[in-house]
């Protein structure tokens, strides 16, 4: 995808670009999550992140199916947004001295990644619907719903399972 | 905030860092929105983005109040996440040849920024509550609710006001 050429001419092109973007993002997330799991201390948090790593692999398999239905090769395109989100999470984790405060920081970083994916899947679903590609909407909706559930679980870990309370005490 | 020093020792430090992060983000957004407004064609979209630019300025004023209540100087800290999100929006906008497809791309980029802010304000509110800083929760909640409303308005512009339909036709 050339930065100075106008390669996106149609909504189909835009949709395919968006798909490559989230494909790249999901693959980057499978690399970032194990590092977050290593740094986390709270058991509910590490379990939640591990579960989401498994989910993410299934989400990539669903995206493979979407590419297949479009007659395209599964392929990512480097996107600065997810790189920035992951970099920000790494930086903040590197700056936190206390383990319990670090857990709270990890939840925050993970939720910002979840919200990026929620935004992207929401947009892709709306675009697929406009293009009449109902055959891929179901797959994308399954991924969207998993991201929303993962975000809620992280809120539960932070608020009800005591991550924030312990960090603040 | 040194990258290789462990400057964040307490939850108060983490909260202040998060506040500086969103302060930087909101200020970057006030610079990015006018460029998006210039590129957009659909009237509902340009109006929505202009309204949100005004809202963003009010949100910064509320963050100034939060800093004041904490006895801190309002200050941003450069954060790769919002830089990446804005860069991604710029790049995609530069690659789209068709004006109506560009409108659809702009909505998608704007919604990814909204979701970043929704994530950040949600985290900051949970941290403020854990710290017993109810005096700043109200201000942050007002900002959060505005971001959620802005995200919904963008969905309406994309789906009901015909941005996606025109882009796909």
Interface residues (C-beta under 8 A of the other chain):
Chain A: X1 X2 X3 X4 X5 X6 X7 X8 X9 X10 X11 X13 X14 X17 X18 X21 X79 X80 X81 X82 X83 X84 X85 X87 X88 X91 X92 X94 X95 X96 X97 X98 X101 X104 X105 X107 X108 X111 X112 X114 X115 X116 X118 X119 X120 X122 X123 X126 X127 X129 X130 X131 X132 X155 X158 X159 X164 X165 X167 X168
Chain B: X1 X2 X3 X4 X5 X6 X7 X8 X9 X10 X11 X13 X14 X17 X18 X21 X79 X80 X81 X82 X83 X84 X85 X87 X88 X91 X92 X94 X95 X96 X97 X98 X101 X104 X105 X107 X108 X111 X112 X114 X115 X116 X118 X119 X120 X122 X123 X126 X127 X129 X130 X131 X132 X155 X158 X159 X164 X165 X167 X168
